[in-house]
Amino acid sequence: GKQCVQSDTAPPNPECPPGTILENGTCKLIQQIDTVCPSGFVEEGNRCVQYLPANKICPPGFNLSGQQCMAPESAELESTRPPDSVFENGKCKVIKNIDMVCPPGYTDSGDDYVLYVAPAKECPPNFILQGLQCIQTSSAPTQPVCP
């Protein structure tokens, strides 16, 4: 018998692997950065910080005795700190930026490493993927007259 064949086209629905999100036609996998601070530094927010004791220096002619400078008259204790540091809560705080290196295949995206993966192309039920289009082919016996 004769058949009428109808072909419809529809764009493929991009689908990303589990654990990824679709963004602008690309599957995006986000991993948090594992920060490792150098020895002697602690992590504070997104920086590595090192605390050092303040060096206490007395003015010329005075001697340090405990927490005071002793001389013919008492004088205030002065603190000096290493370069690139700030004096905070009686301690010198040295700040060092974290060197961020992305694993192979990942892109630095501020505070995250981002791995971009091409989306898988899947067609709706009863459609097949041909090139970049989903094609639906259905055939059903009908009257010999086609529209």
C-alpha positions as CSV (number, residue, x, y, z in Angstrom):
1,G,0.0,0.0,0.0
2,K,0.9,3.6,-0.3
3,Q,2.1,5.6,2.7
4,C,2.5,9.3,3.5
5,V,5.8,10.1,5.2
6,Q,6.1,13.2,7.4
7,S,9.5,14.6,8.4
8,D,9.8,17.2,11.1
9,T,13.0,18.9,12.4
10,A,13.7,20.2,15.8
11,P,16.9,21.5,17.3
12,P,18.7,19.1,19.7
13,N,18.3,19.6,23.4
14,P,21.8,19.9,24.9
15,E,22.2,17.7,27.9
16,C,25.1,17.9,30.3
17,P,26.8,15.1,32.3
18,P,25.7,14.7,36.0
19,G,27.3,17.3,38.3
20,T,27.6,19.9,35.5
21,I,25.4,22.9,34.5
22,L,24.5,24.1,31.0
23,E,25.6,27.7,30.5
24,N,25.7,29.4,27.1
25,G,25.7,26.0,25.2
26,T,28.6,24.7,27.3
27,C,28.6,22.2,30.2
28,K,30.2,23.8,33.2
29,L,31.7,21.8,36.1
30,I,32.7,23.9,39.1
31,Q,35.2,22.7,41.7
32,Q,36.2,24.6,44.7
33,I,39.8,25.7,44.9
34,D,41.9,23.7,47.3
35,T,44.1,26.4,48.9
36,V,47.4,25.4,50.5
37,C,49.2,28.1,52.4
38,P,53.0,28.0,52.7
39,S,54.5,26.8,55.9
40,G,54.0,29.2,58.8
41,F,51.0,30.9,57.1
42,V,47.3,30.4,57.9
43,E,44.3,30.8,55.6
44,E,42.1,33.8,56.2
45,G,39.4,34.2,53.6
46,N,41.1,33.9,50.2
47,R,44.6,34.9,51.5
48,C,47.5,33.2,53.3
49,V,48.5,35.2,56.4
50,Q,51.5,34.9,58.6
51,Y,51.7,36.4,62.1
52,L,55.1,37.4,63.5
53,P,55.9,38.8,66.9
54,A,56.7,42.5,66.9
55,N,60.3,43.5,67.4
56,K,60.5,45.8,70.3
57,I,63.1,48.5,70.1
58,C,63.9,51.1,72.6
59,P,65.0,54.6,71.6
60,P,68.8,55.2,71.8
61,G,70.1,55.3,75.3
62,F,67.2,53.1,76.7
63,N,67.2,49.4,77.5
64,L,64.4,46.9,77.1
65,S,63.3,45.4,80.4
66,G,60.2,43.2,80.0
67,Q,57.6,45.4,78.3
68,Q,59.3,48.7,79.1
69,C,62.3,50.7,78.0
70,M,64.3,51.6,81.0
71,A,66.5,54.7,81.1
72,P,67.0,57.7,83.4
73,E,63.3,58.3,82.7
74,S,60.7,55.8,81.3
75,A,60.0,56.0,77.6
76,E,57.3,54.4,75.5
77,L,58.0,51.1,73.8
78,E,58.2,51.3,70.0
79,S,57.5,48.5,67.7
80,T,59.0,47.9,64.3
81,R,57.6,45.5,61.8
82,P,58.9,43.7,58.7
83,P,58.2,45.2,55.3
84,D,54.9,44.2,53.7
85,S,53.2,43.7,57.1
86,V,50.7,45.5,59.3
87,F,50.6,45.8,63.0
88,E,47.5,44.2,64.4
89,N,46.6,43.2,68.0
90,G,50.2,43.6,69.1
91,K,51.5,41.4,66.3
92,C,52.9,41.9,62.9
93,K,50.7,40.5,60.2
94,V,52.4,39.5,56.9
95,I,50.1,38.9,54.0
96,K,51.0,36.8,51.0
97,N,48.7,36.2,48.0
98,I,47.8,32.6,47.2
99,D,49.2,31.3,43.9
100,M,46.3,29.7,42.1
101,V,47.1,27.1,39.5
102,C,44.3,25.4,37.7
103,P,44.5,21.6,37.0
104,P,44.9,20.7,33.3
105,G,41.8,21.4,31.2
106,Y,40.4,23.8,33.8
107,T,40.0,27.6,33.5
108,D,40.6,30.1,36.3
109,S,37.3,31.8,37.0
110,G,38.0,34.0,40.0
111,D,37.6,31.9,43.1
112,D,36.7,28.7,41.3
113,Y,38.3,26.3,38.8
114,V,36.0,25.7,35.9
115,L,36.1,22.7,33.6
116,Y,34.3,23.2,30.3
117,V,32.9,20.1,28.6
118,A,31.1,19.9,25.3
119,P,27.4,19.1,25.8
120,A,26.0,15.8,24.7
121,K,23.3,16.2,22.0
122,E,20.1,14.2,22.6
123,C,16.9,14.4,20.7
124,P,13.3,14.1,22.0
125,P,11.6,10.7,21.8
126,N,10.8,9.6,18.3
127,F,13.5,11.9,16.8
128,I,16.9,10.9,15.6
129,L,20.0,13.1,15.5
130,Q,21.3,13.8,12.0
131,G,24.2,16.3,12.0
132,L,23.1,19.2,14.2
133,Q,19.3,18.6,13.9
134,C,16.8,16.2,15.4
135,I,14.7,14.6,12.6
136,Q,11.4,12.9,13.3
137,T,10.3,10.4,10.7
138,S,6.9,8.8,11.1
139,S,5.1,6.7,8.6
140,A,1.5,5.5,8.8
141,P,-0.8,3.8,6.3
142,T,-3.3,6.4,5.0
143,Q,-5.6,7.0,2.1
144,P,-3.7,7.2,-1.2
145,V,-4.1,11.0,-1.3
146,C,-1.5,13.0,0.6
147,P,-1.9,16.6,1.7
